[in-house]
Amino acid sequence: MQTKRSTYQNRWLPFLLLAPQLAITLVFFIWPASQAVKSSFERTDAFGFKTTFVGMENYARILADPSYLNALGRTAIFSISVTVLSMSLALLLAVCVNRVLRSAKFYTTLLVWPYAVAPVVAGVLWWFLFNPTIGLLPHLLDWFGINWNHRVSGTQAMILITIAAAWKQISYNFLFFLAGLQSVPQSLMEAAAIDGAGPFKRFWTIVLPLLSPTTFFLLIININYVMFDTFGVIDATTAGGPGQATMTLVYKVYTDGVAGLNIGSSSAQSVMLMGIVIILTFIQFRYVERRVNY
């Protein structure tokens, strides 16, 4: 079978079509990243008048800072919690919607709407729901003997931002899981049912392995989401408190750079955060992808 190959009469036309995207990538990604790397080796005064090259001093200081190491541990817990919660609930909802054939589009539309909500709005929404004074959920929890006040409890504050961040991401995961479920051949499911396999066994031995490419993709996307895109959720709900109990790496970059005006340390932290994400992505492609069935 022969395939047609597209040819361009003008050799510069492909580059012209790529130019807008390349320009956006250069201006909004490559250039800021290069400036962050440059600033991570410098020390700048609070007014930005004097810059001194200090080499690896900023990196040495943050690695010796207990608050940064604590933020690193909290980020690991936060990332695992949000990823597991959002992906598991999204898969459960996708399985339920996939079984409802007639009204699947209606339920899909309702479940996709939260993804259109901005992170800050999602944080404010859950802040109101869990507000100890005016929130509905603390009064419901009080009936079960649970005194909810995330303003003074670091554990409750971490639970709050985990729920808010996971709720924001469930819709995205749901769409991909639903698409993956709809691509599972029904002939395999019918053959397994004829052989006597129950619903759980069919899901575990047929559906879940066929969903492994989708799961692997979402695993990478969710980790990147938690590392970078949860700043708005944290800032709107707890602002890193109480007592830095919800101070993750991305929020510490903002706190030290914008609030503390320590540009060198903030840049070094952002570079290290980017390096951590790159290493995690490499590990996933190197080891986790082996278990993926394409």
PELIN-V808385 format. One record per helix or strand of 2 or more residues. SS is the DSSP state (H for helix, E for strand). FROM is the first residue (numbers start at 1). TO is the last residue. Records with the same first field share a line. If there is no record, write none. Layout:
SS = FROM-TO  FROM-TO
//
This chain:
H = 13-39  57-63  66-99  104-116  119-129  136-143  154-182  186-194  199-210  212-228  231-237  249-259  263-286  288-291
E = 42-44  51-53
//
